[in-house]
Amino acid sequence: MIKSFLENIFLSFNNVAHGAPGIGGFPGGGTLPNPLGEGSTFITVINNILNYLIYISAPILAIMILVGGFQILTAKGEPGKIVSGKQTITYAIIGFLIILVSKGVALILLKIMQ
């Protein structure tokens, strides 16, 4: 019973992949839409990924700056903890700048490719 069920599922997906109409629950035909969008290239995919990275990294940057500031405030005059807090802030800013520069490079490549 399970074997025949799985065979039907695989047969449906095979028919969809080969363009059989109305198979597998897809109305009007067996074509799957491109999840990346029409006419997408490698550069546009990278650009979309970098857009999401910027949205994720901006709040992380703010949190890491707060963590570094908290480390400096709670150092109580110990030079090692102050240096650690400064490094936390510096590394957070460098990481965010790397993401911004990579976004700029992707945009330049996107303009060149068009």
Beta strands, then each sheet from edge to edge (+ up, - down):
end
